[in-house]
C-alpha cells in the first residue's frame, strides 16, 4: 500500500477531516440507497414479479378493512400530508428560531421541503397508476410511485431525529429516538397501503428515497460545517 493511498484512507476515516468518516459513511449509505431504489424502479417499470406481490398485498389489506381502523388510518395519513407536515413543523421552527438554532432550522426546512419537491419530480418521471378498487376507501388522481406521504414522513421524522440525536448523549435515549422515528415512518407508510392509494413498493421506494435525501443533506451540511470550523482554526 503506497504512502499516498494510506494518507487518503486515513483522511477518509478521520473524525475531524472535512471529508472524513462522516463523508465516507454518507457515500456508502447513498450508494446502497441508490441501488435499492434502482432495483425497485426497474421492477415497477418492467412489471416484474414484485408488482404481483404489490397487488396481492393491497387486495388482502383492502379485504380486511374495518370502519374504525379506516377512520384511524385517515387521521394519521391526513396529519402527514403537505399541510399536515407544515403544521407539525411550525412549532418546531418557532422553537428553533427562538433558541437561536437557526442553521439547524434552515437545514431542517431544506431537508423536509427539498425532499417533497424531489418526490413530486420522481412521480412525474415514473407516472405509475395508483391501485384500483371497485369500492375504494380513498380516491386520489395523482401518480403513485413513490409515496409522497411516506417520503414526507421519512424526511420529517428523520431530520428531526438527526437533530435531536446530536443533542442527546445517553445511548438509551438515542435508541428511543431512532425507534420512535422508524415507527412513525412505517406507520404512515402502512396507512397509504391500507387506504388503497399506494402499493407496498411505492412505500418502500419512498422510504429509500427519503433516506437517500437525508444522507445527501446531512453529509453536505456536516461537510460545510467542518470546513468552516477548520478555516477558523487556521
Secondary structure, 3 states (H helix, E strand, C coil): CCHHHHHHHHHHCCCCCCCCHHHHHHHHHHHHHHHHHHHHHHHHHCCCHHHHHHHHHHHHHHHCCCHHHHHHHHHHHHHCCHHHHHHHHHHHHHHHHHCCCHHHHHHHHHHHHHHHHHHHHHHHHHCCCCCCCCCCCCCCCCCCCCCHHHHHHHHHHHHHHHHHHHHCCCHHHHHHHHHHHHHHHHHHHHHHHHCCCCCHHHHHHHHHHHHHHHHHHHHHHHHHHHHHHHHHHC
